[in-house]
Amino acid sequence: MNTRHEIAEEAVTDRIVYVRPVLVSDLPEEVQEQAGGLDQIYALHDTDGERLALVRDRKLAFMLARQNDLAPVSVH
């Protein structure tokens, strides 16, 4: 049986997204072409490591996460 604390902790974990910088040169060519000359962009990943989105800057990554009721966490 789950306690109230365990349920709340699971809910928060399900909403976490990780924000990390990504070198455009490490991405597939078709994505590089869409990067508009940037050297680095930011990726949002779920807790399983699946990439959810790529955006041009860190601020936008955090805004996107929060607009989707997700809790962004920086990864270096």
Beta strands, then each sheet from edge to edge (+ up, - down):
strand 1: 16-23
strand 2: 40-45
strand 3: 51-55
strand 4: 71-74
sheet 1: 3+ 2- 1+ 4+
end
